[in-house]
């Protein structure tokens, strides 16, 4: 019986560690930015935006998220400095992959559904 418990814990531990891969500060920043983008601080936006970052955290690691979002943000930088981010195949793939994960998370969490309905 004890051996069975240890095997269950052994399989659940990596899932628990992976679920908490994103630091709290990053999650809060993401939720506040998302809420601002979708009409302000409402309970509906709070639930939807926190659901979105949780869904993103389930799909990719925090390190991948940081790298992907960096490429996505800086590829709009003008001039030579932005060329490193615009003309980088790996960066383009990372940014595209992050966009797919975000779109999936928006669908799962109904981001902006109530806000858009009110308009």
N, C-alpha and C positions, 0 to 999 in steps of 0.2 A: 504494500500500500504506500509506504514511504517513497519507494522507488518511482511509483507512478506520479506522485506529487512533484518529485524532482524533475522528471521528464516534462511535465506540464509547465513548470516554472522555467525550465530551460528553453522551451519554445516560445513562451510569452515574453520573456525578458527582452529579446531583440525588438519585438513589436513595441513594447513600452518605451524603450530607449529611443527608437526611431520617431515615435509620436511626439516626443519632447525635444526634437532636434532644433526647432526654431526657438531662439531666445524670447523671453516674455516681452522685452522692449521692442523687438522687431515685430512681434504679433500686434502689440498695441499701436505702434506706428502705422502698420498696414491697415488696421481696422479704422483708425481715425482718418487716415487719408481716403480710404474707401468710402467712409460715411460722408465726408465732405464732397467727394466726387458725385455721390448719389443723392444729394439733397439735404444733408445735414444730420445732426445727431438726433435720431429717432430710435425707438426701441426696435422697430422693424429693420432699420439699417444696421443697428448693432448686431442683431442676430444673423442677418444675412452676410455681413462683412466678416464677422468672426467665423462663420461657417466656411466662407471662402478661403480664408487663410488656413484653416484646419484642413480643408480639402487639398490645398496646394501642398501643405506639409506632408500629407499622406503620399503624394505622388513623387516628390523630389526632395532631396536632402537640402539642408540649409546652405551648404557650400555651393551646390549647383544653383540654388535660387539666387544667391548673391552674385555669382558669376554671370548668370543669365540676365538678371535685372541690370547689372552694370553695362553689359553690351547693349541691352535694349535702350537704356537711358542715354548713353554716350554716343550712339551711332548718329544721333541728330546734331552732334557738335560740329560746327562749321570749321573749315580750314584743314590744315595738315594734321592737327591733333586728332580730329575726328576721323581721319582716314584710317587710323589703326583699328577703329571700331567698325567703320563702314565697309572696309575692304578685307574683312576677315571671315573666311568661310566657316570656321568653327564658331565664331561669335554669332554669326548669322543663324546657324543651326540652333545654338543655345537660346537665342532670343525667340526664334520661331517655336521651339519646344515649350518655352515658358508661356508663350501666348496661347498655345493649345491647352496647356494645363489650366491657365486662367479662364479660358472660355468654358472648359468643362466644369470648373468650380462655379462659375457664374450660373450655368444651367442648373447644377445641383442645388444651389443655394438661393435661387430666385433673386439675384442681385438686381435691384432697381425695379422689380416687378410692381410693387405697390406704389413706388414713387412715380413711375411712368404712367400707371393707371390713373393716378390723381390728376394728371395734366389734361 
